[in-house]
């Protein structure tokens, strides 16, 4: 399997050192989303791109009401 070289893995590991990295085939964002949903192990899924278009610091604000409800 081909290891991504776009920095995705590095960005994920900056946030979660214990992240489970899954390399899927076929390649592509749609396949990655489908694989992520199929292989999830938790109750919540957060999707973000590694290109920096999402500010990870904002997720706590989004998640606080959800986590308070659970």
PyMOL Python script that loads the backbone (N, CA, C, O; Angstrom):
from pymol import cmd

cmd.read_pdbstr("""\
ATOM      1  N   UNK A   1       0.829  -1.193   0.000  1.00  0.00           N
ATOM      2  CA  UNK A   1       0.000   0.000   0.000  1.00  0.00           C
ATOM      3  C   UNK A   1       0.868   1.249   0.000  1.00  0.00           C
ATOM      4  O   UNK A   1       1.945   1.278   0.596  1.00  0.00           O
ATOM      5  N   UNK A   2       0.397   2.241  -0.655  1.00  0.00           N
ATOM      6  CA  UNK A   2       1.123   3.494  -0.775  1.00  0.00           C
ATOM      7  C   UNK A   2       0.875   4.373   0.454  1.00  0.00           C
ATOM      8  O   UNK A   2      -0.270   4.574   0.860  1.00  0.00           O
ATOM      9  N   UNK A   3       1.934   4.884   1.027  1.00  0.00           N
ATOM     10  CA  UNK A   3       1.830   5.779   2.180  1.00  0.00           C
ATOM     11  C   UNK A   3       1.631   7.204   1.666  1.00  0.00           C
ATOM     12  O   UNK A   3       2.374   7.648   0.791  1.00  0.00           O
ATOM     13  N   UNK A   4       0.637   7.930   2.197  1.00  0.00           N
ATOM     14  CA  UNK A   4       0.415   9.300   1.715  1.00  0.00           C
ATOM     15  C   UNK A   4       1.611  10.203   1.993  1.00  0.00           C
ATOM     16  O   UNK A   4       2.282  10.064   3.016  1.00  0.00           O
ATOM     17  N   UNK A   5       1.869  11.118   1.084  1.00  0.00           N
ATOM     18  CA  UNK A   5       2.989  12.043   1.233  1.00  0.00           C
ATOM     19  C   UNK A   5       2.518  13.491   1.320  1.00  0.00           C
ATOM     20  O   UNK A   5       3.330  14.409   1.213  1.00  0.00           O
ATOM     21  N   UNK A   6       1.221  13.707   1.512  1.00  0.00           N
ATOM     22  CA  UNK A   6       0.675  15.071   1.518  1.00  0.00           C
ATOM     23  C   UNK A   6       0.680  15.714   2.896  1.00  0.00           C
ATOM     24  O   UNK A   6       0.171  16.824   3.052  1.00  0.00           O
ATOM     25  N   UNK A   7       1.240  15.048   3.900  1.00  0.00           N
ATOM     26  CA  UNK A   7       1.310  15.608   5.241  1.00  0.00           C
ATOM     27  C   UNK A   7       0.152  15.227   6.136  1.00  0.00           C
ATOM     28  O   UNK A   7       0.118  15.612   7.305  1.00  0.00           O
ATOM     29  N   UNK A   8      -0.797  14.476   5.605  1.00  0.00           N
ATOM     30  CA  UNK A   8      -1.976  14.098   6.387  1.00  0.00           C
ATOM     31  C   UNK A   8      -1.587  13.359   7.664  1.00  0.00           C
ATOM     32  O   UNK A   8      -2.034  13.712   8.756  1.00  0.00           O
ATOM     33  N   UNK A   9      -0.765  12.348   7.522  1.00  0.00           N
ATOM     34  CA  UNK A   9      -0.364  11.538   8.687  1.00  0.00           C
ATOM     35  C   UNK A   9       0.302  12.411   9.751  1.00  0.00           C
ATOM     36  O   UNK A   9      -0.008  12.280  10.935  1.00  0.00           O
ATOM     37  N   UNK A  10       1.206  13.293   9.348  1.00  0.00           N
ATOM     38  CA  UNK A  10       1.903  14.161  10.300  1.00  0.00           C
ATOM     39  C   UNK A  10       0.932  15.081  11.032  1.00  0.00           C
ATOM     40  O   UNK A  10       1.057  15.287  12.239  1.00  0.00           O
ATOM     41  N   UNK A  11      -0.040  15.634  10.299  1.00  0.00           N
ATOM     42  CA  UNK A  11      -1.019  16.530  10.925  1.00  0.00           C
ATOM     43  C   UNK A  11      -1.873  15.790  11.942  1.00  0.00           C
ATOM     44  O   UNK A  11      -2.147  16.313  13.022  1.00  0.00           O
ATOM     45  N   UNK A  12      -2.294  14.579  11.607  1.00  0.00           N
ATOM     46  CA  UNK A  12      -3.093  13.782  12.536  1.00  0.00           C
ATOM     47  C   UNK A  12      -2.296  13.479  13.799  1.00  0.00           C
ATOM     48  O   UNK A  12      -2.807  13.620  14.910  1.00  0.00           O
ATOM     49  N   UNK A  13      -1.064  13.070  13.631  1.00  0.00           N
ATOM     50  CA  UNK A  13      -0.242  12.685  14.778  1.00  0.00           C
ATOM     51  C   UNK A  13       0.146  13.868  15.655  1.00  0.00           C
ATOM     52  O   UNK A  13       0.498  13.672  16.818  1.00  0.00           O
ATOM     53  N   UNK A  14       0.092  15.092  15.129  1.00  0.00           N
ATOM     54  CA  UNK A  14       0.303  16.273  15.965  1.00  0.00           C
ATOM     55  C   UNK A  14      -0.816  16.405  16.989  1.00  0.00           C
ATOM     56  O   UNK A  14      -0.598  16.854  18.115  1.00  0.00           O
ATOM     57  N   UNK A  15      -2.005  16.012  16.586  1.00  0.00           N
ATOM     58  CA  UNK A  15      -3.188  16.156  17.432  1.00  0.00           C
ATOM     59  C   UNK A  15      -3.362  14.943  18.341  1.00  0.00           C
ATOM     60  O   UNK A  15      -3.631  15.084  19.534  1.00  0.00           O
ATOM     61  N   UNK A  16      -3.206  13.750  17.768  1.00  0.00           N
ATOM     62  CA  UNK A  16      -3.407  12.512  18.532  1.00  0.00           C
ATOM     63  C   UNK A  16      -2.266  11.551  18.249  1.00  0.00           C
ATOM     64  O   UNK A  16      -2.207  10.943  17.181  1.00  0.00           O
ATOM     65  N   UNK A  17      -1.371  11.418  19.199  1.00  0.00           N
ATOM     66  CA  UNK A  17      -0.234  10.505  19.027  1.00  0.00           C
ATOM     67  C   UNK A  17      -0.705   9.058  18.915  1.00  0.00           C
ATOM     68  O   UNK A  17      -0.009   8.223  18.338  1.00  0.00           O
ATOM     69  N   UNK A  18      -1.886   8.756  19.465  1.00  0.00           N
ATOM     70  CA  UNK A  18      -2.405   7.393  19.473  1.00  0.00           C
ATOM     71  C   UNK A  18      -3.398   7.132  18.339  1.00  0.00           C
ATOM     72  O   UNK A  18      -4.101   6.122  18.355  1.00  0.00           O
ATOM     73  N   UNK A  19      -3.461   8.036  17.353  1.00  0.00           N
ATOM     74  CA  UNK A  19      -4.409   7.892  16.250  1.00  0.00           C
ATOM     75  C   UNK A  19      -4.138   6.608  15.469  1.00  0.00           C
ATOM     76  O   UNK A  19      -2.989   6.219  15.260  1.00  0.00           O
ATOM     77  N   UNK A  20      -5.210   5.969  15.048  1.00  0.00           N
ATOM     78  CA  UNK A  20      -5.109   4.785  14.207  1.00  0.00           C
ATOM     79  C   UNK A  20      -5.170   5.254  12.757  1.00  0.00           C
ATOM     80  O   UNK A  20      -6.191   5.782  12.316  1.00  0.00           O
ATOM     81  N   UNK A  21      -4.094   5.068  12.026  1.00  0.00           N
ATOM     82  CA  UNK A  21      -3.997   5.490  10.631  1.00  0.00           C
ATOM     83  C   UNK A  21      -4.363   4.299   9.747  1.00  0.00           C
ATOM     84  O   UNK A  21      -3.757   3.233   9.852  1.00  0.00           O
ATOM     85  N   UNK A  22      -5.349   4.483   8.884  1.00  0.00           N
ATOM     86  CA  UNK A  22      -5.797   3.418   7.985  1.00  0.00           C
ATOM     87  C   UNK A  22      -5.517   3.860   6.561  1.00  0.00           C
ATOM     88  O   UNK A  22      -5.963   4.926   6.136  1.00  0.00           O
ATOM     89  N   UNK A  23      -4.773   3.037   5.820  1.00  0.00           N
ATOM     90  CA  UNK A  23      -4.509   3.298   4.411  1.00  0.00           C
ATOM     91  C   UNK A  23      -5.484   2.434   3.617  1.00  0.00           C
ATOM     92  O   UNK A  23      -5.443   1.207   3.707  1.00  0.00           O
ATOM     93  N   UNK A  24      -6.364   3.075   2.836  1.00  0.00           N
ATOM     94  CA  UNK A  24      -7.401   2.331   2.142  1.00  0.00           C
ATOM     95  C   UNK A  24      -7.162   2.324   0.640  1.00  0.00           C
ATOM     96  O   UNK A  24      -6.435   3.158   0.100  1.00  0.00           O
ATOM     97  N   UNK A  25      -7.772   1.391   0.004  1.00  0.00           N
ATOM     98  CA  UNK A  25      -7.841   1.335  -1.456  1.00  0.00           C
ATOM     99  C   UNK A  25      -9.306   1.130  -1.777  1.00  0.00           C
ATOM    100  O   UNK A  25      -9.948   0.357  -1.067  1.00  0.00           O
ATOM    101  N   UNK A  26      -9.869   1.737  -2.753  1.00  0.00           N
ATOM    102  CA  UNK A  26      -9.255   2.679  -3.664  1.00  0.00           C
ATOM    103  C   UNK A  26      -8.959   3.991  -2.972  1.00  0.00           C
ATOM    104  O   UNK A  26      -9.479   4.265  -1.891  1.00  0.00           O
ATOM    105  N   UNK A  27      -8.125   4.796  -3.595  1.00  0.00           N
ATOM    106  CA  UNK A  27      -7.750   6.093  -3.046  1.00  0.00           C
ATOM    107  C   UNK A  27      -8.840   7.116  -3.320  1.00  0.00           C
ATOM    108  O   UNK A  27      -9.701   6.914  -4.176  1.00  0.00           O
ATOM    109  N   UNK A  28      -8.791   8.202  -2.589  1.00  0.00           N
ATOM    110  CA  UNK A  28      -9.710   9.302  -2.817  1.00  0.00           C
ATOM    111  C   UNK A  28     -10.448   9.674  -1.552  1.00  0.00           C
ATOM    112  O   UNK A  28     -10.563   8.876  -0.622  1.00  0.00           O
ATOM    113  N   UNK A  29     -10.944  10.893  -1.530  1.00  0.00           N
ATOM    114  CA  UNK A  29     -11.615  11.401  -0.335  1.00  0.00           C
ATOM    115  C   UNK A  29     -12.877  10.607  -0.021  1.00  0.00           C
ATOM    116  O   UNK A  29     -13.140  10.293   1.141  1.00  0.00           O
ATOM    117  N   UNK A  30     -13.656  10.281  -1.042  1.00  0.00           N
ATOM    118  CA  UNK A  30     -14.876   9.504  -0.809  1.00  0.00           C
ATOM    119  C   UNK A  30     -14.579   8.150  -0.190  1.00  0.00           C
ATOM    120  O   UNK A  30     -15.255   7.727   0.748  1.00  0.00           O
ATOM    121  N   UNK A  31     -13.573   7.473  -0.713  1.00  0.00           N
ATOM    122  CA  UNK A  31     -13.175   6.175  -0.164  1.00  0.00           C
ATOM    123  C   UNK A  31     -12.660   6.328   1.261  1.00  0.00           C
ATOM    124  O   UNK A  31     -12.928   5.483   2.115  1.00  0.00           O
ATOM    125  N   UNK A  32     -11.926   7.399   1.518  1.00  0.00           N
ATOM    126  CA  UNK A  32     -11.400   7.628   2.868  1.00  0.00           C
ATOM    127  C   UNK A  32     -12.536   7.861   3.863  1.00  0.00           C
ATOM    128  O   UNK A  32     -12.510   7.330   4.974  1.00  0.00           O
ATOM    129  N   UNK A  33     -13.522   8.646   3.471  1.00  0.00           N
ATOM    130  CA  UNK A  33     -14.669   8.900   4.362  1.00  0.00           C
ATOM    131  C   UNK A  33     -15.426   7.603   4.626  1.00  0.00           C
ATOM    132  O   UNK A  33     -15.747   7.299   5.775  1.00  0.00           O
ATOM    133  N   UNK A  34     -15.710   6.846   3.589  1.00  0.00           N
ATOM    134  CA  UNK A  34     -16.431   5.578   3.746  1.00  0.00           C
ATOM    135  C   UNK A  34     -15.648   4.635   4.658  1.00  0.00           C
ATOM    136  O   UNK A  34     -16.224   4.035   5.566  1.00  0.00           O
ATOM    137  N   UNK A  35     -14.350   4.499   4.426  1.00  0.00           N
ATOM    138  CA  UNK A  35     -13.526   3.615   5.252  1.00  0.00           C
ATOM    139  C   UNK A  35     -13.506   4.093   6.702  1.00  0.00           C
ATOM    140  O   UNK A  35     -13.595   3.282   7.624  1.00  0.00           O
ATOM    141  N   UNK A  36     -13.389   5.402   6.906  1.00  0.00           N
ATOM    142  CA  UNK A  36     -13.389   5.941   8.262  1.00  0.00           C
ATOM    143  C   UNK A  36     -14.655   5.609   9.019  1.00  0.00           C
ATOM    144  O   UNK A  36     -14.598   5.233  10.190  1.00  0.00           O
ATOM    145  N   UNK A  37     -15.795   5.742   8.367  1.00  0.00           N
ATOM    146  CA  UNK A  37     -17.058   5.409   9.011  1.00  0.00           C
ATOM    147  C   UNK A  37     -17.163   3.908   9.287  1.00  0.00           C
ATOM    148  O   UNK A  37     -17.657   3.506  10.340  1.00  0.00           O
ATOM    149  N   UNK A  38     -16.708   3.092   8.362  1.00  0.00           N
ATOM    150  CA  UNK A  38     -16.768   1.637   8.543  1.00  0.00           C
ATOM    151  C   UNK A  38     -15.840   1.158   9.658  1.00  0.00           C
ATOM    152  O   UNK A  38     -16.171   0.210  10.371  1.00  0.00           O
ATOM    153  N   UNK A  39     -14.680   1.805   9.816  1.00  0.00           N
ATOM    154  CA  UNK A  39     -13.666   1.332  10.767  1.00  0.00           C
ATOM    155  C   UNK A  39     -13.702   2.077  12.097  1.00  0.00           C
ATOM    156  O   UNK A  39     -12.848   1.844  12.952  1.00  0.00           O
ATOM    157  N   UNK A  40     -14.657   2.955  12.286  1.00  0.00           N
ATOM    158  CA  UNK A  40     -14.717   3.743  13.520  1.00  0.00           C
ATOM    159  C   UNK A  40     -14.794   2.821  14.742  1.00  0.00           C
ATOM    160  O   UNK A  40     -15.308   1.704  14.672  1.00  0.00           O
ATOM    161  N   UNK A  41     -14.276   3.318  15.840  1.00  0.00           N
ATOM    162  CA  UNK A  41     -14.332   2.555  17.092  1.00  0.00           C
ATOM    163  C   UNK A  41     -14.988   3.362  18.198  1.00  0.00           C
ATOM    164  O   UNK A  41     -15.229   2.823  19.279  1.00  0.00           O
ATOM    165  N   UNK A  42     -15.279   4.609  17.972  1.00  0.00           N
ATOM    166  CA  UNK A  42     -15.873   5.461  18.997  1.00  0.00           C
ATOM    167  C   UNK A  42     -17.289   5.868  18.639  1.00  0.00           C
ATOM    168  O   UNK A  42     -17.845   5.427  17.633  1.00  0.00           O
ATOM    169  N   UNK A  43     -17.857   6.709  19.471  1.00  0.00           N
ATOM    170  CA  UNK A  43     -19.224   7.171  19.281  1.00  0.00           C
ATOM    171  C   UNK A  43     -19.314   8.441  18.442  1.00  0.00           C
ATOM    172  O   UNK A  43     -20.365   8.732  17.871  1.00  0.00           O
ATOM    173  N   UNK A  44     -18.228   9.195  18.361  1.00  0.00           N
ATOM    174  CA  UNK A  44     -18.218  10.447  17.617  1.00  0.00           C
ATOM    175  C   UNK A  44     -17.181  10.374  16.505  1.00  0.00           C
ATOM    176  O   UNK A  44     -16.129   9.753  16.657  1.00  0.00           O
ATOM    177  N   UNK A  45     -17.490  11.012  15.393  1.00  0.00           N
ATOM    178  CA  UNK A  45     -16.559  11.087  14.278  1.00  0.00           C
ATOM    179  C   UNK A  45     -16.325  12.557  13.968  1.00  0.00           C
ATOM    180  O   UNK A  45     -17.276  13.319  13.793  1.00  0.00           O
ATOM    181  N   UNK A  46     -15.072  12.951  13.901  1.00  0.00           N
ATOM    182  CA  UNK A  46     -14.700  14.299  13.488  1.00  0.00           C
ATOM    183  C   UNK A  46     -13.935  14.164  12.184  1.00  0.00           C
ATOM    184  O   UNK A  46     -12.946  13.436  12.107  1.00  0.00           O
ATOM    185  N   UNK A  47     -14.392  14.861  11.171  1.00  0.00           N
ATOM    186  CA  UNK A  47     -13.726  14.821   9.874  1.00  0.00           C
ATOM    187  C   UNK A  47     -13.087  16.177   9.627  1.00  0.00           C
ATOM    188  O   UNK A  47     -13.717  17.218   9.816  1.00  0.00           O
ATOM    189  N   UNK A  48     -11.829  16.155   9.204  1.00  0.00           N
ATOM    190  CA  UNK A  48     -11.146  17.387   8.850  1.00  0.00           C
ATOM    191  C   UNK A  48     -10.072  17.092   7.824  1.00  0.00           C
ATOM    192  O   UNK A  48      -9.549  15.979   7.754  1.00  0.00           O
ATOM    193  N   UNK A  49      -9.750  18.095   7.031  1.00  0.00           N
ATOM    194  CA  UNK A  49      -8.705  17.950   6.033  1.00  0.00           C
ATOM    195  C   UNK A  49      -7.369  18.354   6.646  1.00  0.00           C
ATOM    196  O   UNK A  49      -7.311  19.197   7.541  1.00  0.00           O
ATOM    197  N   UNK A  50      -6.317  17.748   6.160  1.00  0.00           N
ATOM    198  CA  UNK A  50      -4.975  18.028   6.676  1.00  0.00           C
ATOM    199  C   UNK A  50      -4.360  19.272   6.058  1.00  0.00           C
ATOM    200  O   UNK A  50      -3.226  19.621   6.386  1.00  0.00           O
ATOM    201  N   UNK A  51      -5.075  19.945   5.176  1.00  0.00           N
ATOM    202  CA  UNK A  51      -4.508  21.103   4.499  1.00  0.00           C
ATOM    203  C   UNK A  51      -4.595  22.384   5.326  1.00  0.00           C
ATOM    204  O   UNK A  51      -4.237  23.460   4.847  1.00  0.00           O
ATOM    205  N   UNK A  52      -5.066  22.272   6.556  1.00  0.00           N
ATOM    206  CA  UNK A  52      -5.132  23.431   7.431  1.00  0.00           C
ATOM    207  C   UNK A  52      -6.385  24.270   7.262  1.00  0.00           C
ATOM    208  O   UNK A  52      -6.491  25.338   7.864  1.00  0.00           O
ATOM    209  N   UNK A  53      -7.338  23.812   6.457  1.00  0.00           N
ATOM    210  CA  UNK A  53      -8.558  24.586   6.244  1.00  0.00           C
ATOM    211  C   UNK A  53      -9.520  24.498   7.431  1.00  0.00           C
ATOM    212  O   UNK A  53     -10.492  25.251   7.497  1.00  0.00           O
ATOM    213  N   UNK A  54      -9.259  23.596   8.353  1.00  0.00           N
ATOM    214  CA  UNK A  54     -10.052  23.485   9.579  1.00  0.00           C
ATOM    215  C   UNK A  54      -9.180  23.886  10.766  1.00  0.00           C
ATOM    216  O   UNK A  54      -8.024  23.472  10.860  1.00  0.00           O
ATOM    217  N   UNK A  55      -9.727  24.680  11.656  1.00  0.00           N
ATOM    218  CA  UNK A  55      -9.008  25.082  12.863  1.00  0.00           C
ATOM    219  C   UNK A  55      -9.393  24.123  13.980  1.00  0.00           C
ATOM    220  O   UNK A  55     -10.493  24.202  14.528  1.00  0.00           O
ATOM    221  N   UNK A  56      -8.487  23.226  14.308  1.00  0.00           N
ATOM    222  CA  UNK A  56      -8.797  22.190  15.296  1.00  0.00           C
ATOM    223  C   UNK A  56      -9.135  22.770  16.666  1.00  0.00           C
ATOM    224  O   UNK A  56      -9.774  22.097  17.474  1.00  0.00           O
ATOM    225  N   UNK A  57      -8.721  24.001  16.943  1.00  0.00           N
ATOM    226  CA  UNK A  57      -9.019  24.621  18.239  1.00  0.00           C
ATOM    227  C   UNK A  57     -10.508  24.917  18.391  1.00  0.00           C
ATOM    228  O   UNK A  57     -10.992  25.093  19.509  1.00  0.00           O
ATOM    229  N   UNK A  58     -11.231  24.972  17.291  1.00  0.00           N
ATOM    230  CA  UNK A  58     -12.665  25.257  17.351  1.00  0.00           C
ATOM    231  C   UNK A  58     -13.505  24.022  17.667  1.00  0.00           C
ATOM    232  O   UNK A  58     -14.674  24.154  18.028  1.00  0.00           O
ATOM    233  N   UNK A  59     -12.944  22.848  17.540  1.00  0.00           N
ATOM    234  CA  UNK A  59     -13.719  21.638  17.743  1.00  0.00           C
ATOM    235  C   UNK A  59     -14.257  21.509  19.162  1.00  0.00           C
ATOM    236  O   UNK A  59     -15.370  21.020  19.356  1.00  0.00           O
ATOM    237  N   UNK A  60     -13.490  21.936  20.148  1.00  0.00           N
ATOM    238  CA  UNK A  60     -13.965  21.839  21.533  1.00  0.00           C
ATOM    239  C   UNK A  60     -15.270  22.606  21.708  1.00  0.00           C
ATOM    240  O   UNK A  60     -16.183  22.132  22.384  1.00  0.00           O
ATOM    241  N   UNK A  61     -15.361  23.779  21.106  1.00  0.00           N
ATOM    242  CA  UNK A  61     -16.586  24.563  21.192  1.00  0.00           C
ATOM    243  C   UNK A  61     -17.765  23.869  20.537  1.00  0.00           C
ATOM    244  O   UNK A  61     -18.893  23.948  21.024  1.00  0.00           O
ATOM    245  N   UNK A  62     -17.502  23.187  19.429  1.00  0.00           N
ATOM    246  CA  UNK A  62     -18.561  22.444  18.746  1.00  0.00           C
ATOM    247  C   UNK A  62     -18.969  21.209  19.529  1.00  0.00           C
ATOM    248  O   UNK A  62     -20.143  20.842  19.559  1.00  0.00           O
ATOM    249  N   UNK A  63     -17.992  20.566  20.164  1.00  0.00           N
ATOM    250  CA  UNK A  63     -18.243  19.298  20.830  1.00  0.00           C
ATOM    251  C   UNK A  63     -18.789  19.441  22.245  1.00  0.00           C
ATOM    252  O   UNK A  63     -19.467  18.536  22.732  1.00  0.00           O
ATOM    253  N   UNK A  64     -18.515  20.543  22.908  1.00  0.00           N
ATOM    254  CA  UNK A  64     -18.939  20.690  24.307  1.00  0.00           C
ATOM    255  C   UNK A  64     -20.435  20.421  24.512  1.00  0.00           C
ATOM    256  O   UNK A  64     -20.786  19.664  25.417  1.00  0.00           O
ATOM    257  N   UNK A  65     -21.330  21.010  23.710  1.00  0.00           N
ATOM    258  CA  UNK A  65     -22.763  20.704  23.909  1.00  0.00           C
ATOM    259  C   UNK A  65     -23.097  19.241  23.648  1.00  0.00           C
ATOM    260  O   UNK A  65     -23.950  18.670  24.328  1.00  0.00           O
ATOM    261  N   UNK A  66     -22.447  18.640  22.688  1.00  0.00           N
ATOM    262  CA  UNK A  66     -22.716  17.218  22.376  1.00  0.00           C
ATOM    263  C   UNK A  66     -22.248  16.354  23.539  1.00  0.00           C
ATOM    264  O   UNK A  66     -22.976  15.467  23.984  1.00  0.00           O
ATOM    265  N   UNK A  67     -21.046  16.602  24.031  1.00  0.00           N
ATOM    266  CA  UNK A  67     -20.494  15.799  25.115  1.00  0.00           C
ATOM    267  C   UNK A  67     -21.287  15.994  26.411  1.00  0.00           C
ATOM    268  O   UNK A  67     -21.403  15.062  27.206  1.00  0.00           O
ATOM    269  N   UNK A  68     -21.824  17.176  26.628  1.00  0.00           N
ATOM    270  CA  UNK A  68     -22.646  17.422  27.825  1.00  0.00           C
ATOM    271  C   UNK A  68     -23.957  16.644  27.758  1.00  0.00           C
ATOM    272  O   UNK A  68     -24.519  16.262  28.784  1.00  0.00           O
ATOM    273  N   UNK A  69     -24.428  16.418  26.546  1.00  0.00           N
ATOM    274  CA  UNK A  69     -25.702  15.729  26.344  1.00  0.00           C
ATOM    275  C   UNK A  69     -25.576  14.216  26.484  1.00  0.00           C
ATOM    276  O   UNK A  69     -26.517  13.534  26.889  1.00  0.00           O
ATOM    277  N   UNK A  70     -24.384  13.701  26.137  1.00  0.00           N
ATOM    278  CA  UNK A  70     -24.186  12.240  26.132  1.00  0.00           C
ATOM    279  C   UNK A  70     -24.118  11.703  27.532  1.00  0.00           C
ATOM    280  O   UNK A  70     -23.956  10.498  27.724  1.00  0.00           O
TER     281      UNK A  70
END
""", "prot")
cmd.dss("prot")
cmd.show_as("cartoon", "prot")
cmd.util.cbc("prot")
cmd.orient("prot")
